[in-house]
Amino acid sequence: MYVILVYDAAPKRGVKILKYLRTKLNWVQNSVFEGEVTEKSFEEIKSGLKTIINTEKDSVIYYTFDSKNYFERGILGVEKNEISSFL
Amino acid sequence: MYVILVYDAAPKRGVKILKYLRTKLNWVQNSVFEGEVTEKSFEEIKSGLKTIINTEKDSVIYYTFDSKNYFERGILGVEKNEISSFL
């Protein structure tokens, strides 16, 4: 499956989320990640995030797809990360 | 079509992008928007954004779908905006 994940957290936890997700998904920009993952792996990522975020204050939203063929990806301006090499 | 749009811009332009997109799409969190748009409307949004961003420094990434049925949306923590009412 393919996942797009965005988060909005207090700075201290935001840094932890960033470091954690960099080991699991591809960084896109700011607080946005993408990646191809197995369902099991994504369950582990969610579990990991739950140990980092404050569930009453922070927000992690994810969009999952059976395949990245279901969307088209476009950009205006600069590519912050050369993720296109993964896609 | 349905669009998920994320941006990463210098603060001054970020505020302008936020204000502009609030009139066009549904704010999700931080610098993330979603919405059902026509192709024509989305072309206008992209044109509008091009007048705001610095295309050598800022980044706007968008994912477009024929329908929002192609993805599942999940959340950990809080919903910053009650967009679920739109979905």
Backbone of each chain as nested JSON, in Angstrom:
{
  "chains": [
    {"id": "A", "residues": [
      {"number": 1, "name": "MET", "atoms": {"N": [0.846, -1.189, 0.0], "CA": [0.0, 0.0, 0.0], "C": [0.887, 1.247, 0.0]}},
      {"number": 2, "name": "TYR", "atoms": {"N": [0.28, 2.351, -0.404], "CA": [1.038, 3.598, -0.437], "C": [0.414, 4.57, 0.558]}},
      {"number": 3, "name": "VAL", "atoms": {"N": [1.244, 5.335, 1.232], "CA": [0.728, 6.252, 2.252], "C": [1.288, 7.661, 2.078]}},
      {"number": 4, "name": "ILE", "atoms": {"N": [0.406, 8.627, 2.265], "CA": [0.809, 10.03, 2.413], "C": [0.455, 10.396, 3.841]}},
      {"number": 5, "name": "LEU", "atoms": {"N": [1.406, 10.946, 4.563], "CA": [1.18, 11.229, 5.982], "C": [1.605, 12.66, 6.297]}},
      {"number": 6, "name": "VAL", "atoms": {"N": [0.742, 13.381, 6.989], "CA": [1.048, 14.763, 7.405], "C": [0.853, 14.867, 8.908]}},
      {"number": 7, "name": "TYR", "atoms": {"N": [1.673, 15.68, 9.539], "CA": [1.488, 15.827, 10.985], "C": [1.57, 17.288, 11.394]}},
      {"number": 8, "name": "ASP", "atoms": {"N": [0.969, 17.555, 12.524], "CA": [0.944, 18.908, 13.077], "C": [1.115, 18.728, 14.586]}},
      {"number": 9, "name": "ALA", "atoms": {"N": [2.293, 19.051, 15.071], "CA": [2.601, 18.783, 16.48], "C": [3.392, 19.941, 17.074]}},
      {"number": 10, "name": "ALA", "atoms": {"N": [3.392, 20.024, 18.383], "CA": [4.221, 21.018, 19.055], "C": [5.676, 20.778, 18.655]}},
      {"number": 11, "name": "PRO", "atoms": {"N": [6.478, 21.852, 18.559], "CA": [7.842, 21.728, 18.012], "C": [8.682, 20.6, 18.609]}},
      {"number": 12, "name": "LYS", "atoms": {"N": [8.633, 20.456, 19.927], "CA": [9.463, 19.444, 20.579], "C": [9.122, 18.037, 20.075]}},
      {"number": 13, "name": "ARG", "atoms": {"N": [7.837, 17.765, 20.01], "CA": [7.412, 16.448, 19.526], "C": [7.532, 16.37, 18.007]}},
      {"number": 14, "name": "GLY", "atoms": {"N": [7.379, 17.512, 17.349], "CA": [7.526, 17.537, 15.893], "C": [8.89, 17.047, 15.461]}},
      {"number": 15, "name": "VAL", "atoms": {"N": [9.919, 17.44, 16.195], "CA": [11.285, 16.999, 15.877], "C": [11.411, 15.49, 16.039]}},
      {"number": 16, "name": "LYS", "atoms": {"N": [10.793, 14.974, 17.095], "CA": [10.842, 13.516, 17.32], "C": [10.11, 12.763, 16.214]}},
      {"number": 17, "name": "ILE", "atoms": {"N": [8.961, 13.3, 15.82], "CA": [8.179, 12.664, 14.745], "C": [9.001, 12.658, 13.458]}},
      {"number": 18, "name": "LEU", "atoms": {"N": [9.624, 13.799, 13.159], "CA": [10.44, 13.917, 11.951], "C": [11.552, 12.869, 11.941]}},
      {"number": 19, "name": "LYS", "atoms": {"N": [12.258, 12.775, 13.042], "CA": [13.363, 11.81, 13.125], "C": [12.856, 10.379, 12.977]}},
      {"number": 20, "name": "TYR", "atoms": {"N": [11.743, 10.111, 13.625], "CA": [11.179, 8.763, 13.569], "C": [10.746, 8.403, 12.147]}},
      {"number": 21, "name": "LEU", "atoms": {"N": [9.984, 9.318, 11.531], "CA": [9.434, 9.006, 10.202], "C": [10.51, 8.936, 9.123]}},
      {"number": 22, "name": "ARG", "atoms": {"N": [11.597, 9.664, 9.328], "CA": [12.69, 9.6, 8.352], "C": [13.26, 8.194, 8.236]}},
      {"number": 23, "name": "THR", "atoms": {"N": [13.081, 7.398, 9.277], "CA": [13.589, 6.012, 9.232], "C": [12.568, 5.059, 8.618]}},
      {"number": 24, "name": "LYS", "atoms": {"N": [11.357, 5.591, 8.349], "CA": [10.262, 4.699, 7.923], "C": [9.674, 5.03, 6.552]}},
      {"number": 25, "name": "LEU", "atoms": {"N": [9.656, 6.332, 6.225], "CA": [9.014, 6.784, 4.989], "C": [9.93, 7.78, 4.286]}},
      {"number": 26, "name": "ASN", "atoms": {"N": [9.474, 8.278, 3.143], "CA": [10.263, 9.276, 2.41], "C": [9.774, 10.679, 2.765]}},
      {"number": 27, "name": "TRP", "atoms": {"N": [10.685, 11.507, 3.198], "CA": [10.332, 12.884, 3.532], "C": [10.007, 13.634, 2.246]}},
      {"number": 28, "name": "VAL", "atoms": {"N": [8.914, 14.397, 2.26], "CA": [8.509, 15.159, 1.086], "C": [8.816, 16.637, 1.269]}},
      {"number": 29, "name": "GLN", "atoms": {"N": [8.334, 17.18, 2.337], "CA": [8.57, 18.597, 2.65], "C": [8.031, 18.831, 4.054]}},
      {"number": 30, "name": "ASN", "atoms": {"N": [8.52, 19.846, 4.721], "CA": [7.914, 20.295, 5.956], "C": [7.509, 19.097, 6.843]}},
      {"number": 31, "name": "SER", "atoms": {"N": [6.257, 18.901, 7.083], "CA": [5.798, 17.801, 7.94], "C": [4.985, 16.803, 7.125]}},
      {"number": 32, "name": "VAL", "atoms": {"N": [5.521, 16.476, 5.957], "CA": [4.821, 15.581, 5.028], "C": [5.745, 14.436, 4.592]}},
      {"number": 33, "name": "PHE", "atoms": {"N": [5.215, 13.234, 4.665], "CA": [5.957, 12.046, 4.238], "C": [5.109, 11.226, 3.277]}},
      {"number": 34, "name": "GLU", "atoms": {"N": [5.79, 10.426, 2.48], "CA": [5.127, 9.496, 1.574], "C": [5.883, 8.186, 1.614]}},
      {"number": 35, "name": "GLY", "atoms": {"N": [5.224, 7.128, 1.198], "CA": [5.979, 5.894, 1.019], "C": [5.143, 4.675, 0.735]}},
      {"number": 36, "name": "GLU", "atoms": {"N": [5.806, 3.713, 0.147], "CA": [5.23, 2.392, -0.075], "C": [5.526, 1.575, 1.181]}},
      {"number": 37, "name": "VAL", "atoms": {"N": [4.494, 1.04, 1.775], "CA": [4.675, 0.25, 3.008], "C": [3.763, -0.979, 2.973]}},
      {"number": 38, "name": "THR", "atoms": {"N": [4.133, -1.957, 3.734], "CA": [3.206, -3.078, 3.921], "C": [2.202, -2.67, 4.992]}},
      {"number": 39, "name": "GLU", "atoms": {"N": [1.071, -3.362, 5.023], "CA": [0.078, -3.043, 6.058], "C": [0.682, -3.23, 7.447]}},
      {"number": 40, "name": "LYS", "atoms": {"N": [1.451, -4.275, 7.602], "CA": [2.063, -4.559, 8.903], "C": [3.017, -3.433, 9.303]}},
      {"number": 41, "name": "SER", "atoms": {"N": [3.824, -3.032, 8.342], "CA": [4.783, -1.966, 8.603], "C": [4.053, -0.672, 8.977]}},
      {"number": 42, "name": "PHE", "atoms": {"N": [2.943, -0.405, 8.308], "CA": [2.227, 0.834, 8.619], "C": [1.575, 0.765, 10.003]}},
      {"number": 43, "name": "GLU", "atoms": {"N": [1.134, -0.427, 10.386], "CA": [0.599, -0.578, 11.752], "C": [1.696, -0.262, 12.773]}},
      {"number": 44, "name": "GLU", "atoms": {"N": [2.912, -0.707, 12.469], "CA": [4.039, -0.444, 13.379], "C": [4.352, 1.057, 13.429]}},
      {"number": 45, "name": "ILE", "atoms": {"N": [4.278, 1.713, 12.269], "CA": [4.534, 3.155, 12.215], "C": [3.5, 3.893, 13.073]}},
      {"number": 46, "name": "LYS", "atoms": {"N": [2.238, 3.513, 12.94], "CA": [1.193, 4.163, 13.743], "C": [1.415, 3.927, 15.234]}},
      {"number": 47, "name": "SER", "atoms": {"N": [1.802, 2.711, 15.57], "CA": [2.087, 2.42, 16.979], "C": [3.248, 3.269, 17.476]}},
      {"number": 48, "name": "GLY", "atoms": {"N": [4.265, 3.382, 16.651], "CA": [5.423, 4.194, 17.021], "C": [5.038, 5.649, 17.222]}},
      {"number": 49, "name": "LEU", "atoms": {"N": [4.214, 6.163, 16.318], "CA": [3.797, 7.574, 16.42], "C": [2.982, 7.815, 17.692]}},
      {"number": 50, "name": "LYS", "atoms": {"N": [2.177, 6.83, 18.042], "CA": [1.338, 6.986, 19.25], "C": [2.177, 7.136, 20.508]}},
      {"number": 51, "name": "THR", "atoms": {"N": [3.38, 6.583, 20.479], "CA": [4.243, 6.708, 21.659], "C": [4.929, 8.081, 21.695]}},
      {"number": 52, "name": "ILE", "atoms": {"N": [4.896, 8.798, 20.568], "CA": [5.573, 10.099, 20.501], "C": [4.597, 11.256, 20.688]}},
      {"number": 53, "name": "ILE", "atoms": {"N": [3.453, 11.193, 20.012], "CA": [2.547, 12.353, 20.011], "C": [1.753, 12.474, 21.308]}},
      {"number": 54, "name": "ASN", "atoms": {"N": [1.294, 13.675, 21.55], "CA": [0.296, 13.92, 22.588], "C": [-1.047, 13.843, 21.874]}},
      {"number": 55, "name": "THR", "atoms": {"N": [-1.783, 12.789, 22.127], "CA": [-3.002, 12.532, 21.349], "C": [-4.115, 13.536, 21.63]}},
      {"number": 56, "name": "GLU", "atoms": {"N": [-3.905, 14.385, 22.635], "CA": [-4.929, 15.411, 22.896], "C": [-4.573, 16.745, 22.241]}},
      {"number": 57, "name": "LYS", "atoms": {"N": [-3.342, 16.839, 21.737], "CA": [-2.898, 18.114, 21.163], "C": [-2.382, 18.004, 19.732]}},
      {"number": 58, "name": "ASP", "atoms": {"N": [-1.697, 16.924, 19.434], "CA": [-1.08, 16.788, 18.112], "C": [-2.02, 16.063, 17.156]}},
      {"number": 59, "name": "SER", "atoms": {"N": [-1.679, 16.154, 15.891], "CA": [-2.518, 15.545, 14.87], "C": [-1.657, 14.895, 13.789]}},
      {"number": 60, "name": "VAL", "atoms": {"N": [-1.966, 13.666, 13.494], "CA": [-1.322, 12.973, 12.372], "C": [-2.448, 12.487, 11.459]}},
      {"number": 61, "name": "ILE", "atoms": {"N": [-2.422, 12.916, 10.224], "CA": [-3.438, 12.472, 9.277], "C": [-2.752, 11.684, 8.177]}},
      {"number": 62, "name": "TYR", "atoms": {"N": [-3.351, 10.556, 7.825], "CA": [-2.744, 9.734, 6.776], "C": [-3.797, 9.326, 5.761]}},
      {"number": 63, "name": "TYR", "atoms": {"N": [-3.315, 9.21, 4.535], "CA": [-4.142, 8.808, 3.413], "C": [-3.503, 7.555, 2.853]}},
      {"number": 64, "name": "THR", "atoms": {"N": [-4.256, 6.494, 2.774], "CA": [-3.686, 5.254, 2.253], "C": [-4.398, 4.833, 0.97]}},
      {"number": 65, "name": "PHE", "atoms": {"N": [-3.619, 4.237, 0.097], "CA": [-4.067, 3.831, -1.237], "C": [-3.602, 2.399, -1.487]}},
      {"number": 66, "name": "ASP", "atoms": {"N": [-4.368, 1.687, -2.28], "CA": [-3.909, 0.356, -2.67], "C": [-2.633, 0.467, -3.496]}},
      {"number": 67, "name": "SER", "atoms": {"N": [-2.557, 1.549, -4.253], "CA": [-1.409, 1.72, -5.145], "C": [-1.216, 3.196, -5.433]}},
      {"number": 68, "name": "LYS", "atoms": {"N": [0.02, 3.594, -5.69], "CA": [0.243, 5.0, -6.014], "C": [-0.265, 5.33, -7.418]}},
      {"number": 69, "name": "ASN", "atoms": {"N": [-0.742, 4.324, -8.132], "CA": [-1.34, 4.581, -9.454], "C": [-2.663, 5.33, -9.346]}},
      {"number": 70, "name": "TYR", "atoms": {"N": [-3.22, 5.39, -8.136], "CA": [-4.525, 6.032, -7.98], "C": [-4.458, 7.548, -7.902]}},
      {"number": 71, "name": "PHE", "atoms": {"N": [-3.277, 8.099, -7.843], "CA": [-3.192, 9.558, -7.819], "C": [-2.116, 10.053, -8.766]}},
      {"number": 72, "name": "GLU", "atoms": {"N": [-2.252, 11.334, -9.108], "CA": [-1.183, 12.001, -9.837], "C": [-0.584, 13.029, -8.905]}},
      {"number": 73, "name": "ARG", "atoms": {"N": [0.709, 13.212, -9.025], "CA": [1.423, 14.082, -8.104], "C": [2.02, 15.216, -8.915]}},
      {"number": 74, "name": "GLY", "atoms": {"N": [1.765, 16.438, -8.489], "CA": [2.315, 17.574, -9.195], "C": [3.012, 18.522, -8.24]}},
      {"number": 75, "name": "ILE", "atoms": {"N": [3.739, 19.466, -8.8], "CA": [4.494, 20.389, -7.953], "C": [4.541, 21.775, -8.584]}},
      {"number": 76, "name": "LEU", "atoms": {"N": [4.458, 22.778, -7.728], "CA": [4.721, 24.164, -8.13], "C": [5.929, 24.596, -7.317]}},
      {"number": 77, "name": "GLY", "atoms": {"N": [6.861, 25.273, -7.946], "CA": [8.042, 25.708, -7.211], "C": [9.067, 24.595, -7.14]}},
      {"number": 78, "name": "VAL", "atoms": {"N": [9.743, 24.512, -6.021], "CA": [10.865, 23.58, -5.917], "C": [10.473, 22.271, -5.262]}},
      {"number": 79, "name": "GLU", "atoms": {"N": [11.188, 21.236, -5.63], "CA": [11.066, 19.933, -4.968], "C": [12.027, 19.971, -3.787]}},
      {"number": 80, "name": "LYS", "atoms": {"N": [11.47, 19.894, -2.586], "CA": [12.339, 19.986, -1.401], "C": [13.158, 18.706, -1.247]}},
      {"number": 81, "name": "ASN", "atoms": {"N": [12.537, 17.611, -1.619], "CA": [13.267, 16.35, -1.596], "C": [13.079, 15.699, -2.952]}},
      {"number": 82, "name": "GLU", "atoms": {"N": [14.107, 15.076, -3.453], "CA": [13.997, 14.467, -4.776], "C": [13.304, 13.128, -4.68]}},
      {"number": 83, "name": "ILE", "atoms": {"N": [12.077, 13.188, -4.134], "CA": [11.316, 11.954, -3.955], "C": [10.914, 11.368, -5.294]}},
      {"number": 84, "name": "SER", "atoms": {"N": [10.905, 12.21, -6.323], "CA": [10.493, 11.715, -7.627], "C": [11.342, 10.506, -8.04]}},
      {"number": 85, "name": "SER", "atoms": {"N": [12.525, 10.427, -7.487], "CA": [13.369, 9.289, -7.812], "C": [12.799, 7.99, -7.249]}},
      {"number": 86, "name": "PHE", "atoms": {"N": [11.942, 8.122, -6.229], "CA": [11.308, 6.925, -5.669], "C": [10.053, 6.553, -6.441]}},
      {"number": 87, "name": "LEU", "atoms": {"N": [9.474, 7.554, -7.098], "CA": [8.158, 7.343, -7.709], "C": [8.276, 6.953, -9.15]}}
    ]},
    {"id": "B", "residues": [
      {"number": 1, "name": "MET", "atoms": {"N": [-12.848, 16.187, -9.426], "CA": [-11.645, 15.555, -8.92], "C": [-11.404, 15.982, -7.474]}},
      {"number": 2, "name": "TYR", "atoms": {"N": [-10.582, 15.179, -6.804], "CA": [-10.287, 15.494, -5.407], "C": [-8.799, 15.802, -5.296]}},
      {"number": 3, "name": "VAL", "atoms": {"N": [-8.466, 16.773, -4.451], "CA": [-7.068, 17.162, -4.335], "C": [-6.624, 17.244, -2.872]}},
      {"number": 4, "name": "ILE", "atoms": {"N": [-5.414, 16.783, -2.634], "CA": [-4.718, 17.021, -1.364], "C": [-3.525, 17.896, -1.717]}},
      {"number": 5, "name": "LEU", "atoms": {"N": [-3.373, 18.995, -1.022], "CA": [-2.317, 19.953, -1.365], "C": [-1.541, 20.331, -0.099]}},
      {"number": 6, "name": "VAL", "atoms": {"N": [-0.224, 20.267, -0.216], "CA": [0.639, 20.654, 0.91], "C": [1.624, 21.713, 0.423]}},
      {"number": 7, "name": "TYR", "atoms": {"N": [1.966, 22.651, 1.297], "CA": [2.929, 23.655, 0.853], "C": [3.992, 23.895, 1.907]}},
      {"number": 8, "name": "ASP", "atoms": {"N": [5.097, 24.401, 1.459], "CA": [6.23, 24.695, 2.326], "C": [6.82, 26.005, 1.793]}},
      {"number": 9, "name": "ALA", "atoms": {"N": [6.573, 27.086, 2.519], "CA": [6.98, 28.407, 2.03], "C": [7.535, 29.24, 3.175]}},
      {"number": 10, "name": "ALA", "atoms": {"N": [8.28, 30.271, 2.826], "CA": [8.757, 31.208, 3.836], "C": [7.522, 31.801, 4.531]}},
      {"number": 11, "name": "PRO", "atoms": {"N": [7.647, 32.102, 5.853], "CA": [6.477, 32.525, 6.645], "C": [5.62, 33.607, 5.993]}},
      {"number": 12, "name": "LYS", "atoms": {"N": [6.245, 34.624, 5.445], "CA": [5.481, 35.74, 4.882], "C": [4.565, 35.259, 3.757]}},
      {"number": 13, "name": "ARG", "atoms": {"N": [5.128, 34.457, 2.864], "CA": [4.309, 33.939, 1.765], "C": [3.392, 32.826, 2.254]}},
      {"number": 14, "name": "GLY", "atoms": {"N": [3.838, 32.103, 3.284], "CA": [2.997, 31.042, 3.844], "C": [1.656, 31.588, 4.311]}},
      {"number": 15, "name": "VAL", "atoms": {"N": [1.671, 32.744, 4.934], "CA": [0.43, 33.37, 5.415], "C": [-0.483, 33.712, 4.233]}},
      {"number": 16, "name": "LYS", "atoms": {"N": [0.124, 34.199, 3.168], "CA": [-0.674, 34.544, 1.98], "C": [-1.279, 33.296, 1.34]}},
      {"number": 17, "name": "ILE", "atoms": {"N": [-0.479, 32.252, 1.279], "CA": [-0.977, 30.985, 0.707], "C": [-2.147, 30.467, 1.541]}},
      {"number": 18, "name": "LEU", "atoms": {"N": [-1.962, 30.506, 2.858], "CA": [-3.013, 30.037, 3.769], "C": [-4.319, 30.797, 3.533]}},
      {"number": 19, "name": "LYS", "atoms": {"N": [-4.214, 32.114, 3.494], "CA": [-5.418, 32.934, 3.29], "C": [-6.06, 32.635, 1.948]}},
      {"number": 20, "name": "TYR", "atoms": {"N": [-5.225, 32.499, 0.927], "CA": [-5.746, 32.237, -0.408], "C": [-6.441, 30.879, -0.471]}},
      {"number": 21, "name": "LEU", "atoms": {"N": [-5.772, 29.849, 0.047], "CA": [-6.343, 28.504, -0.08], "C": [-7.584, 28.309, 0.784]}},
      {"number": 22, "name": "ARG", "atoms": {"N": [-7.682, 29.066, 1.862], "CA": [-8.891, 28.967, 2.703], "C": [-10.144, 29.352, 1.925]}},
      {"number": 23, "name": "THR", "atoms": {"N": [-9.97, 30.129, 0.88], "CA": [-11.131, 30.526, 0.068], "C": [-11.416, 29.506, -1.042]}},
      {"number": 24, "name": "LYS", "atoms": {"N": [-10.525, 28.524, -1.177], "CA": [-10.639, 27.589, -2.31], "C": [-10.818, 26.131, -1.923]}},
      {"number": 25, "name": "LEU", "atoms": {"N": [-10.19, 25.736, -0.817], "CA": [-10.2, 24.333, -0.403], "C": [-10.495, 24.249, 1.096]}},
      {"number": 26, "name": "ASN", "atoms": {"N": [-10.544, 23.039, 1.61], "CA": [-10.778, 22.842, 3.041], "C": [-9.446, 22.702, 3.767]}},
      {"number": 27, "name": "TRP", "atoms": {"N": [-9.256, 23.518, 4.763], "CA": [-8.043, 23.438, 5.561], "C": [-8.06, 22.164, 6.392]}},
      {"number": 28, "name": "VAL", "atoms": {"N": [-6.944, 21.44, 6.389], "CA": [-6.87, 20.193, 7.145], "C": [-6.058, 20.39, 8.416]}},
      {"number": 29, "name": "GLN", "atoms": {"N": [-4.869, 20.895, 8.251], "CA": [-3.972, 21.14, 9.386], "C": [-2.776, 21.876, 8.841]}},
      {"number": 30, "name": "ASN", "atoms": {"N": [-2.108, 22.639, 9.711], "CA": [-0.808, 23.205, 9.361], "C": [-0.83, 23.741, 7.918]}},
      {"number": 31, "name": "SER", "atoms": {"N": [-0.077, 23.208, 7.027], "CA": [-0.026, 23.703, 5.654], "C": [-0.583, 22.663, 4.687]}},
      {"number": 32, "name": "VAL", "atoms": {"N": [-1.712, 22.089, 5.071], "CA": [-2.335, 21.01, 4.3], "C": [-3.795, 21.34, 4.012]}},
      {"number": 33, "name": "PHE", "atoms": {"N": [-4.182, 21.182, 2.768], "CA": [-5.571, 21.405, 2.365], "C": [-6.08, 20.204, 1.575]}},
      {"number": 34, "name": "GLU", "atoms": {"N": [-7.39, 20.065, 1.552], "CA": [-8.053, 19.039, 0.749], "C": [-9.276, 19.654, 0.101]}},
      {"number": 35, "name": "GLY", "atoms": {"N": [-9.742, 19.012, -0.928], "CA": [-11.035, 19.437, -1.437], "C": [-11.434, 18.835, -2.753]}},
      {"number": 36, "name": "GLU", "atoms": {"N": [-12.736, 18.847, -2.976], "CA": [-13.312, 18.431, -4.246], "C": [-13.311, 19.673, -5.136]}},
      {"number": 37, "name": "VAL", "atoms": {"N": [-12.714, 19.573, -6.282], "CA": [-12.656, 20.72, -7.204], "C": [-12.884, 20.259, -8.635]}},
      {"number": 38, "name": "THR", "atoms": {"N": [-13.288, 21.174, -9.467], "CA": [-13.335, 20.854, -10.891], "C": [-11.92, 21.046, -11.448]}},
      {"number": 39, "name": "GLU", "atoms": {"N": [-11.666, 20.466, -12.601], "CA": [-10.337, 20.641, -13.202], "C": [-10.055, 22.113, -13.473]}},
      {"number": 40, "name": "LYS", "atoms": {"N": [-11.094, 22.806, -13.939], "CA": [-10.93, 24.22, -14.253], "C": [-10.614, 25.015, -12.98]}},
      {"number": 41, "name": "SER", "atoms": {"N": [-11.351, 24.718, -11.936], "CA": [-11.125, 25.407, -10.67], "C": [-9.704, 25.134, -10.16]}},
      {"number": 42, "name": "PHE", "atoms": {"N": [-9.232, 23.906, -10.333], "CA": [-7.896, 23.601, -9.837], "C": [-6.823, 24.299, -10.673]}},
      {"number": 43, "name": "GLU", "atoms": {"N": [-7.077, 24.447, -11.948], "CA": [-6.135, 25.213, -12.784], "C": [-6.05, 26.657, -12.273]}},
      {"number": 44, "name": "GLU", "atoms": {"N": [-7.197, 27.209, -11.899], "CA": [-7.217, 28.575, -11.358], "C": [-6.455, 28.656, -10.035]}},
      {"number": 45, "name": "ILE", "atoms": {"N": [-6.647, 27.639, -9.208], "CA": [-5.942, 27.623, -7.917], "C": [-4.431, 27.613, -8.156]}},
      {"number": 46, "name": "LYS", "atoms": {"N": [-3.998, 26.773, -9.092], "CA": [-2.554, 26.702, -9.38], "C": [-2.04, 28.038, -9.925]}},
      {"number": 47, "name": "SER", "atoms": {"N": [-2.836, 28.659, -10.785], "CA": [-2.431, 29.968, -11.304], "C": [-2.332, 30.987, -10.173]}},
      {"number": 48, "name": "GLY", "atoms": {"N": [-3.304, 30.951, -9.274], "CA": [-3.298, 31.868, -8.132], "C": [-2.074, 31.657, -7.257]}},
      {"number": 49, "name": "LEU", "atoms": {"N": [-1.753, 30.391, -7.022], "CA": [-0.597, 30.085, -6.174], "C": [0.707, 30.568, -6.81]}},
      {"number": 50, "name": "LYS", "atoms": {"N": [0.769, 30.446, -8.136], "CA": [1.996, 30.872, -8.828], "C": [2.258, 32.363, -8.666]}},
      {"number": 51, "name": "THR", "atoms": {"N": [1.195, 33.13, -8.443], "CA": [1.38, 34.569, -8.253], "C": [1.839, 34.885, -6.826]}},
      {"number": 52, "name": "ILE", "atoms": {"N": [1.698, 33.915, -5.93], "CA": [2.054, 34.15, -4.52], "C": [3.436, 33.597, -4.18]}},
      {"number": 53, "name": "ILE", "atoms": {"N": [3.699, 32.384, -4.642], "CA": [4.942, 31.728, -4.197], "C": [6.178, 32.253, -4.931]}},
      {"number": 54, "name": "ASN", "atoms": {"N": [7.291, 32.049, -4.293], "CA": [8.579, 32.235, -4.952], "C": [8.96, 30.857, -5.49]}},
      {"number": 55, "name": "THR", "atoms": {"N": [8.904, 30.724, -6.81], "CA": [9.063, 29.385, -7.393], "C": [10.484, 28.831, -7.289]}},
      {"number": 56, "name": "GLU", "atoms": {"N": [11.397, 29.669, -6.811], "CA": [12.761, 29.163, -6.621], "C": [13.022, 28.755, -5.172]}},
      {"number": 57, "name": "LYS", "atoms": {"N": [12.076, 29.094, -4.295], "CA": [12.289, 28.793, -2.87], "C": [11.167, 27.992, -2.23]}},
      {"number": 58, "name": "ASP", "atoms": {"N": [9.937, 28.276, -2.637], "CA": [8.794, 27.629, -2.003], "C": [8.405, 26.367, -2.761]}},
      {"number": 59, "name": "SER", "atoms": {"N": [7.593, 25.557, -2.112], "CA": [7.182, 24.292, -2.716], "C": [5.711, 24.026, -2.423]}},
      {"number": 60, "name": "VAL", "atoms": {"N": [4.982, 23.725, -3.461], "CA": [3.591, 23.301, -3.315], "C": [3.484, 21.944, -4.011]}},
      {"number": 61, "name": "ILE", "atoms": {"N": [3.073, 20.94, -3.268], "CA": [2.905, 19.61, -3.858], "C": [1.439, 19.241, -3.777]}},
      {"number": 62, "name": "TYR", "atoms": {"N": [0.924, 18.704, -4.856], "CA": [-0.493, 18.318, -4.857], "C": [-0.647, 16.913, -5.415]}},
      {"number": 63, "name": "TYR", "atoms": {"N": [-1.642, 16.254, -4.86], "CA": [-1.995, 14.898, -5.26], "C": [-3.431, 14.969, -5.737]}},
      {"number": 64, "name": "THR", "atoms": {"N": [-3.678, 14.533, -6.944], "CA": [-5.045, 14.588, -7.456], "C": [-5.569, 13.179, -7.761]}},
      {"number": 65, "name": "PHE", "atoms": {"N": [-6.865, 13.037, -7.559], "CA": [-7.564, 11.754, -7.693], "C": [-8.834, 11.959, -8.487]}},
      {"number": 66, "name": "ASP", "atoms": {"N": [-9.244, 10.938, -9.192], "CA": [-10.538, 11.023, -9.855], "C": [-11.652, 11.128, -8.814]}},
      {"number": 67, "name": "SER", "atoms": {"N": [-11.443, 10.486, -7.696], "CA": [-12.482, 10.453, -6.662], "C": [-11.836, 10.211, -5.319]}},
      {"number": 68, "name": "LYS", "atoms": {"N": [-12.458, 10.702, -4.266], "CA": [-11.903, 10.454, -2.941], "C": [-12.14, 9.017, -2.497]}},
      {"number": 69, "name": "ASN", "atoms": {"N": [-12.845, 8.251, -3.324], "CA": [-13.03, 6.828, -3.019], "C": [-11.738, 6.038, -3.166]}},
      {"number": 70, "name": "TYR", "atoms": {"N": [-10.721, 6.668, -3.779], "CA": [-9.476, 5.953, -4.01], "C": [-8.548, 5.93, -2.803]}},
      {"number": 71, "name": "PHE", "atoms": {"N": [-8.906, 6.643, -1.773], "CA": [-8.053, 6.569, -0.592], "C": [-8.879, 6.424, 0.681]}},
      {"number": 72, "name": "GLU", "atoms": {"N": [-8.193, 5.948, 1.703], "CA": [-8.812, 5.964, 3.03], "C": [-8.037, 6.976, 3.845]}},
      {"number": 73, "name": "ARG", "atoms": {"N": [-8.756, 7.655, 4.715], "CA": [-8.166, 8.727, 5.492], "C": [-8.253, 8.335, 6.96]}},
      {"number": 74, "name": "GLY", "atoms": {"N": [-7.128, 8.422, 7.649], "CA": [-7.142, 8.078, 9.069], "C": [-6.467, 9.17, 9.865]}},
      {"number": 75, "name": "ILE", "atoms": {"N": [-6.631, 9.091, 11.172], "CA": [-6.064, 10.134, 12.033], "C": [-5.579, 9.537, 13.339]}},
      {"number": 76, "name": "LEU", "atoms": {"N": [-4.47, 10.08, 13.818], "CA": [-4.004, 9.793, 15.176], "C": [-4.01, 11.127, 15.897]}},
      {"number": 77, "name": "GLY", "atoms": {"N": [-4.486, 11.134, 17.128], "CA": [-4.544, 12.398, 17.867], "C": [-5.793, 13.174, 17.5]}},
      {"number": 78, "name": "VAL", "atoms": {"N": [-5.662, 14.47, 17.438], "CA": [-6.839, 15.321, 17.266], "C": [-7.064, 15.712, 15.806]}},
      {"number": 79, "name": "GLU", "atoms": {"N": [-8.319, 15.957, 15.501], "CA": [-8.691, 16.513, 14.194], "C": [-8.603, 18.029, 14.358]}},
      {"number": 80, "name": "LYS", "atoms": {"N": [-7.675, 18.643, 13.629], "CA": [-7.5, 20.092, 13.779], "C": [-8.683, 20.827, 13.161]}},
      {"number": 81, "name": "ASN", "atoms": {"N": [-9.168, 20.266, 12.098], "CA": [-10.369, 20.843, 11.485], "C": [-11.359, 19.709, 11.291]}},
      {"number": 82, "name": "GLU", "atoms": {"N": [-12.619, 19.985, 11.505], "CA": [-13.609, 18.919, 11.383], "C": [-13.961, 18.688, 9.917]}},
      {"number": 83, "name": "ILE", "atoms": {"N": [-12.927, 18.39, 9.147], "CA": [-13.145, 18.182, 7.725], "C": [-13.96, 16.921, 7.476]}},
      {"number": 84, "name": "SER", "atoms": {"N": [-13.958, 16.032, 8.447], "CA": [-14.707, 14.784, 8.264], "C": [-16.154, 15.072, 7.888]}},
      {"number": 85, "name": "SER", "atoms": {"N": [-16.63, 16.241, 8.276], "CA": [-17.997, 16.585, 7.93], "C": [-18.154, 16.803, 6.423]}},
      {"number": 86, "name": "PHE", "atoms": {"N": [-17.02, 17.093, 5.765], "CA": [-17.076, 17.266, 4.307], "C": [-16.981, 15.918, 3.6]}},
      {"number": 87, "name": "LEU", "atoms": {"N": [-16.358, 14.972, 4.266], "CA": [-16.048, 13.687, 3.627], "C": [-17.152, 12.693, 3.875]}}
    ]}
  ]
}
